[in-house]
Amino acid sequence: MGVIGRWGGYTFEVSPGVIRSFSDLSIKGSSETEEKESGGEKYVARKSGKPSEVSLTVQLHAMLGCNVRAEAMGFVEDATNGKRDYFYVGSGKLFVPSMMLTEASVSKVVMSPDGTWLSADVKLTLRQCEKRVADVPQQSYDDGGGSGSSGSKKATTKTTVPATALADEVSQVLNVSKSIREANKANSSSSSKSASSASAVASAKKTTDTAKTASAASKQTSNTSAPRSQTVKNSDKISAM
């Protein structure tokens, strides 16, 4: 389901609410020429481009959500008034210039007994109605999202980067990337060395603290043993008496 195309406020689509499609899409482009002769040989030369032309047949069915009579007569009225708009197929313009509806022909009308239009085919002919922009490719316009003859056209500018400039830019990016990797490696190595030094200092400090603790314990043991020895000597003196 989706939008097939659009022009002049009409949307050709397949959706749950309506099916309004077209068939027999024909696109025509031609040039006006003149004959020339040189060296006993004739050939044609282009004088000017003729207007581009699009023709299609719109199929309207009441059971598919279309108001057959109103839409068919609306196309006829638009052709009489020369209505113009950009013609879209899918999401893009079929032509850069806007297209004028120059002819609308209604056929194969099927009506109910009370005169209600049940179905009809409407053949449309649209022709280019404004000058092409010189030196601008057909596909270089931003299609945008809007429609209507008042819609603005935006040219898309494409910039080509020389191969040498592109190579220099890539080389610079690679050099910067290499410098970053080396800096990260150096920082990592420095951090590792700092961590090792800190570990060694912590280990040495722990050993020193352990030695100090052992020395203090030794002194305390020595001080405790001295009074006992003195007590034994005093006891001997008492016994001698």
Disulfide bonds with the S-S distance in Angstrom:
none
